[in-house]
Amino acid sequence: MRLPRPAAYVIFDMDGVLLDTEPFYTEVTQQIVARFGKTYDWSVKSQLIGRPELESARRLVEALELPITPEEYLAERKLGLARLMPGAQAMPGARELVERLHAHGAPVAVATSSTSRLYALKTERHADWFRLFSAVVRGDDPRLARGKPAPDIFLLAASDLRADPARCVVIEDSPVGVEAAHAAGMQAVAVPHAEMGRTPFAAAVVGSLAELAPEDLVGDSR
C-alpha cells in the first residue's frame, strides 16, 4: 500500500490503533448496561468510537435508553477502566511501525480522545515506546475546542509538530476519526476493527499496522 502522495509526518489515534484497549471499554460498558437488561454490541459501539467521552456517553445513554445520566455512566466506567487499562497491549505491528518511522526520521504524534488520566494508565507499561512521539494531544487538552469528527485535534497535533497539515497522514480506526483527518486537510489510513469490516471509509484501508512500512507513508524530505 502506498499513499497517493508521500507525507512527512504521521499522526496516530491511540485506542484500537496503537493499543488494544477497545475490549476493555466493551467489557466495562457491558457490565454497566447489563444491569438494565441492555446489550452493548457493535451496532452501538461503531457509532461511539473516536468521539469525545461525554458525547459518546450521551449517545450511549440515548441509544440504549439507560435510566442513568451520561455523567453517572462515566463515573462508574472510570472505576472499571482504571483497573483494566494498565494491562493494555500493543496492537499488532504498532510498536514496530513507530520505531521504524522514528529511525526513518519521520516525526510522529498521538492524537487521542482519551483524557490525560486514561492516557497515563494505558501507556504506563509502554513509557519507552511512547517517548518516541514528538507530540501528544489528549482529549482534555485545554486548547481543544471540539472533538472528532471536527479537525481540531489533528490540527493541534500538526501545530505541535510544526507541520503543514497537507504533509500529514493520520492513522485511524474509526469513521469519525477519518472524517476529522480529512476535515484537517490530511490524508488518512484506516485500520478498522474486524467487527467493522474493511469498509472503504478511507482512501487506504489495512488490516493491521503490520501491513505498513515507513516507505508506504512518508517520503525522504520534509
Contacts in CASP RR format, 6 or more apart in sequence:
PFRMAT RR
TARGET T0000
AUTHOR 0000-0000-0000
METHOD contacts of the structure
MODEL  1
MRLPRPAAYVIFDMDGVLLDTEPFYTEVTQQIVARFGKTYDWSVKSQLIG
RPELESARRLVEALELPITPEEYLAERKLGLARLMPGAQAMPGARELVER
LHAHGAPVAVATSSTSRLYALKTERHADWFRLFSAVVRGDDPRLARGKPA
PDIFLLAASDLRADPARCVVIEDSPVGVEAAHAAGMQAVAVPHAEMGRTP
FAAAVVGSLAELAPEDLVGDSR
1 189 0 8 1.000
1 204 0 8 1.000
1 206 0 8 1.000
1 211 0 8 1.000
1 212 0 8 1.000
1 216 0 8 1.000
2 215 0 8 1.000
2 216 0 8 1.000
3 169 0 8 1.000
3 187 0 8 1.000
3 189 0 8 1.000
3 203 0 8 1.000
3 204 0 8 1.000
3 216 0 8 1.000
3 217 0 8 1.000
4 187 0 8 1.000
4 203 0 8 1.000
5 187 0 8 1.000
6 217 0 8 1.000
6 218 0 8 1.000
6 219 0 8 1.000
7 167 0 8 1.000
7 168 0 8 1.000
7 169 0 8 1.000
7 187 0 8 1.000
7 217 0 8 1.000
7 218 0 8 1.000
7 219 0 8 1.000
8 106 0 8 1.000
8 107 0 8 1.000
8 163 0 8 1.000
8 167 0 8 1.000
8 168 0 8 1.000
8 218 0 8 1.000
8 219 0 8 1.000
8 221 0 8 1.000
8 222 0 8 1.000
9 106 0 8 1.000
9 107 0 8 1.000
9 108 0 8 1.000
9 109 0 8 1.000
9 158 0 8 1.000
9 161 0 8 1.000
9 163 0 8 1.000
9 167 0 8 1.000
9 168 0 8 1.000
9 169 0 8 1.000
9 218 0 8 1.000
9 222 0 8 1.000
10 101 0 8 1.000
10 106 0 8 1.000
10 107 0 8 1.000
10 108 0 8 1.000
10 109 0 8 1.000
10 168 0 8 1.000
10 169 0 8 1.000
10 170 0 8 1.000
10 171 0 8 1.000
10 217 0 8 1.000
10 218 0 8 1.000
11 108 0 8 1.000
11 109 0 8 1.000
11 110 0 8 1.000
11 111 0 8 1.000
11 154 0 8 1.000
11 157 0 8 1.000
11 158 0 8 1.000
11 161 0 8 1.000
11 168 0 8 1.000
11 169 0 8 1.000
11 170 0 8 1.000
11 171 0 8 1.000
11 181 0 8 1.000
11 186 0 8 1.000
12 18 0 8 1.000
12 98 0 8 1.000
12 108 0 8 1.000
12 109 0 8 1.000
12 110 0 8 1.000
12 111 0 8 1.000
12 133 0 8 1.000
12 170 0 8 1.000
12 171 0 8 1.000
13 50 0 8 1.000
13 110 0 8 1.000
13 111 0 8 1.000
13 112 0 8 1.000
13 170 0 8 1.000
13 171 0 8 1.000
13 172 0 8 1.000
13 173 0 8 1.000
13 174 0 8 1.000
13 177 0 8 1.000
14 21 0 8 1.000
14 110 0 8 1.000
14 112 0 8 1.000
14 114 0 8 1.000
14 119 0 8 1.000
14 122 0 8 1.000
15 21 0 8 1.000
15 22 0 8 1.000
15 25 0 8 1.000
15 49 0 8 1.000
15 50 0 8 1.000
15 112 0 8 1.000
15 113 0 8 1.000
15 114 0 8 1.000
15 122 0 8 1.000
15 173 0 8 1.000
16 22 0 8 1.000
16 91 0 8 1.000
16 173 0 8 1.000
16 191 0 8 1.000
16 193 0 8 1.000
17 91 0 8 1.000
17 94 0 8 1.000
17 171 0 8 1.000
17 172 0 8 1.000
17 173 0 8 1.000
17 191 0 8 1.000
17 209 0 8 1.000
18 90 0 8 1.000
18 91 0 8 1.000
18 94 0 8 1.000
18 98 0 8 1.000
18 110 0 8 1.000
19 88 0 8 1.000
19 89 0 8 1.000
19 90 0 8 1.000
19 91 0 8 1.000
19 94 0 8 1.000
19 122 0 8 1.000
19 123 0 8 1.000
19 126 0 8 1.000
20 88 0 8 1.000
20 89 0 8 1.000
20 90 0 8 1.000
20 91 0 8 1.000
21 85 0 8 1.000
21 88 0 8 1.000
21 122 0 8 1.000
22 49 0 8 1.000
22 193 0 8 1.000
24 81 0 8 1.000
24 84 0 8 1.000
24 85 0 8 1.000
24 88 0 8 1.000
25 45 0 8 1.000
25 77 0 8 1.000
25 81 0 8 1.000
26 40 0 8 1.000
26 45 0 8 1.000
27 84 0 8 1.000
28 77 0 8 1.000
28 80 0 8 1.000
28 81 0 8 1.000
28 84 0 8 1.000
29 40 0 8 1.000
29 60 0 8 1.000
29 77 0 8 1.000
30 39 0 8 1.000
30 40 0 8 1.000
31 80 0 8 1.000
32 73 0 8 1.000
32 76 0 8 1.000
32 77 0 8 1.000
33 39 0 8 1.000
33 40 0 8 1.000
33 60 0 8 1.000
33 64 0 8 1.000
33 66 0 8 1.000
36 64 0 8 1.000
36 66 0 8 1.000
36 67 0 8 1.000
38 64 0 8 1.000
38 65 0 8 1.000
38 66 0 8 1.000
40 60 0 8 1.000
40 64 0 8 1.000
42 193 0 8 1.000
42 195 0 8 1.000
42 196 0 8 1.000
44 60 0 8 1.000
44 63 0 8 1.000
44 64 0 8 1.000
46 175 0 8 1.000
46 195 0 8 1.000
46 196 0 8 1.000
47 59 0 8 1.000
47 63 0 8 1.000
48 56 0 8 1.000
48 59 0 8 1.000
48 60 0 8 1.000
49 173 0 8 1.000
49 174 0 8 1.000
49 176 0 8 1.000
49 193 0 8 1.000
50 56 0 8 1.000
50 113 0 8 1.000
50 148 0 8 1.000
50 174 0 8 1.000
50 176 0 8 1.000
50 177 0 8 1.000
51 59 0 8 1.000
51 113 0 8 1.000
51 147 0 8 1.000
51 148 0 8 1.000
51 149 0 8 1.000
51 176 0 8 1.000
52 113 0 8 1.000
52 139 0 8 1.000
52 147 0 8 1.000
52 148 0 8 1.000
53 74 0 8 1.000
53 113 0 8 1.000
53 114 0 8 1.000
53 115 0 8 1.000
54 70 0 8 1.000
54 71 0 8 1.000
54 74 0 8 1.000
55 147 0 8 1.000
57 70 0 8 1.000
57 71 0 8 1.000
57 73 0 8 1.000
57 74 0 8 1.000
57 77 0 8 1.000
58 70 0 8 1.000
60 66 0 8 1.000
60 70 0 8 1.000
60 73 0 8 1.000
61 68 0 8 1.000
61 69 0 8 1.000
61 70 0 8 1.000
61 73 0 8 1.000
66 73 0 8 1.000
81 118 0 8 1.000
81 121 0 8 1.000
82 121 0 8 1.000
85 118 0 8 1.000
85 121 0 8 1.000
85 122 0 8 1.000
86 121 0 8 1.000
86 122 0 8 1.000
86 124 0 8 1.000
86 125 0 8 1.000
87 125 0 8 1.000
88 122 0 8 1.000
88 123 0 8 1.000
88 125 0 8 1.000
88 126 0 8 1.000
90 126 0 8 1.000
90 129 0 8 1.000
91 191 0 8 1.000
91 208 0 8 1.000
91 209 0 8 1.000
92 208 0 8 1.000
92 209 0 8 1.000
92 210 0 8 1.000
93 208 0 8 1.000
93 209 0 8 1.000
93 210 0 8 1.000
94 209 0 8 1.000
95 126 0 8 1.000
95 129 0 8 1.000
96 209 0 8 1.000
96 210 0 8 1.000
97 209 0 8 1.000
97 210 0 8 1.000
97 212 0 8 1.000
97 213 0 8 1.000
97 214 0 8 1.000
98 108 0 8 1.000
98 129 0 8 1.000
98 132 0 8 1.000
98 133 0 8 1.000
99 129 0 8 1.000
99 132 0 8 1.000
100 213 0 8 1.000
100 214 0 8 1.000
101 108 0 8 1.000
101 214 0 8 1.000
101 217 0 8 1.000
101 218 0 8 1.000
102 108 0 8 1.000
102 132 0 8 1.000
103 214 0 8 1.000
104 214 0 8 1.000
104 218 0 8 1.000
106 214 0 8 1.000
106 217 0 8 1.000
106 218 0 8 1.000
106 219 0 8 1.000
107 134 0 8 1.000
107 135 0 8 1.000
107 161 0 8 1.000
107 163 0 8 1.000
107 222 0 8 1.000
108 132 0 8 1.000
108 133 0 8 1.000
108 134 0 8 1.000
109 133 0 8 1.000
109 134 0 8 1.000
109 135 0 8 1.000
109 136 0 8 1.000
109 137 0 8 1.000
109 157 0 8 1.000
109 158 0 8 1.000
109 160 0 8 1.000
109 161 0 8 1.000
110 130 0 8 1.000
110 133 0 8 1.000
110 135 0 8 1.000
110 136 0 8 1.000
110 137 0 8 1.000
110 157 0 8 1.000
111 137 0 8 1.000
111 153 0 8 1.000
111 154 0 8 1.000
111 156 0 8 1.000
111 157 0 8 1.000
111 170 0 8 1.000
112 119 0 8 1.000
112 136 0 8 1.000
112 137 0 8 1.000
112 138 0 8 1.000
112 139 0 8 1.000
112 153 0 8 1.000
113 138 0 8 1.000
113 139 0 8 1.000
113 147 0 8 1.000
113 148 0 8 1.000
113 153 0 8 1.000
114 122 0 8 1.000
114 138 0 8 1.000
114 139 0 8 1.000
115 138 0 8 1.000
115 139 0 8 1.000
115 140 0 8 1.000
116 138 0 8 1.000
116 139 0 8 1.000
116 140 0 8 1.000
119 136 0 8 1.000
119 138 0 8 1.000
123 130 0 8 1.000
130 136 0 8 1.000
134 160 0 8 1.000
134 161 0 8 1.000
135 157 0 8 1.000
135 160 0 8 1.000
135 161 0 8 1.000
137 144 0 8 1.000
137 153 0 8 1.000
137 156 0 8 1.000
137 157 0 8 1.000
137 160 0 8 1.000
139 147 0 8 1.000
139 153 0 8 1.000
141 153 0 8 1.000
141 156 0 8 1.000
143 156 0 8 1.000
144 152 0 8 1.000
144 153 0 8 1.000
144 156 0 8 1.000
145 152 0 8 1.000
146 152 0 8 1.000
147 153 0 8 1.000
147 180 0 8 1.000
148 174 0 8 1.000
148 176 0 8 1.000
148 177 0 8 1.000
148 179 0 8 1.000
148 180 0 8 1.000
149 176 0 8 1.000
149 177 0 8 1.000
149 179 0 8 1.000
149 180 0 8 1.000
149 183 0 8 1.000
150 180 0 8 1.000
150 183 0 8 1.000
151 180 0 8 1.000
151 181 0 8 1.000
151 183 0 8 1.000
151 184 0 8 1.000
151 185 0 8 1.000
152 180 0 8 1.000
153 180 0 8 1.000
154 165 0 8 1.000
154 168 0 8 1.000
154 170 0 8 1.000
154 180 0 8 1.000
154 181 0 8 1.000
154 184 0 8 1.000
154 186 0 8 1.000
155 165 0 8 1.000
155 184 0 8 1.000
157 168 0 8 1.000
158 164 0 8 1.000
158 165 0 8 1.000
158 168 0 8 1.000
158 184 0 8 1.000
158 186 0 8 1.000
161 168 0 8 1.000
165 184 0 8 1.000
165 185 0 8 1.000
165 186 0 8 1.000
166 185 0 8 1.000
166 186 0 8 1.000
167 222 0 8 1.000
168 184 0 8 1.000
168 186 0 8 1.000
168 187 0 8 1.000
169 186 0 8 1.000
169 187 0 8 1.000
169 188 0 8 1.000
169 189 0 8 1.000
169 217 0 8 1.000
169 218 0 8 1.000
170 177 0 8 1.000
170 178 0 8 1.000
170 180 0 8 1.000
170 181 0 8 1.000
170 184 0 8 1.000
170 186 0 8 1.000
170 187 0 8 1.000
170 188 0 8 1.000
170 189 0 8 1.000
171 188 0 8 1.000
171 189 0 8 1.000
171 191 0 8 1.000
171 209 0 8 1.000
172 178 0 8 1.000
172 180 0 8 1.000
172 181 0 8 1.000
172 188 0 8 1.000
172 189 0 8 1.000
172 190 0 8 1.000
172 191 0 8 1.000
172 202 0 8 1.000
173 190 0 8 1.000
173 191 0 8 1.000
173 192 0 8 1.000
173 193 0 8 1.000
174 192 0 8 1.000
175 199 0 8 1.000
175 201 0 8 1.000
177 188 0 8 1.000
178 188 0 8 1.000
178 190 0 8 1.000
178 201 0 8 1.000
178 202 0 8 1.000
181 187 0 8 1.000
181 188 0 8 1.000
182 188 0 8 1.000
187 203 0 8 1.000
187 204 0 8 1.000
188 202 0 8 1.000
188 203 0 8 1.000
188 204 0 8 1.000
189 202 0 8 1.000
189 204 0 8 1.000
189 205 0 8 1.000
189 206 0 8 1.000
189 212 0 8 1.000
189 217 0 8 1.000
190 201 0 8 1.000
190 202 0 8 1.000
190 204 0 8 1.000
190 205 0 8 1.000
190 206 0 8 1.000
191 205 0 8 1.000
191 206 0 8 1.000
191 207 0 8 1.000
191 208 0 8 1.000
191 209 0 8 1.000
192 198 0 8 1.000
192 199 0 8 1.000
192 201 0 8 1.000
192 205 0 8 1.000
192 207 0 8 1.000
198 205 0 8 1.000
198 207 0 8 1.000
199 205 0 8 1.000
206 212 0 8 1.000
END
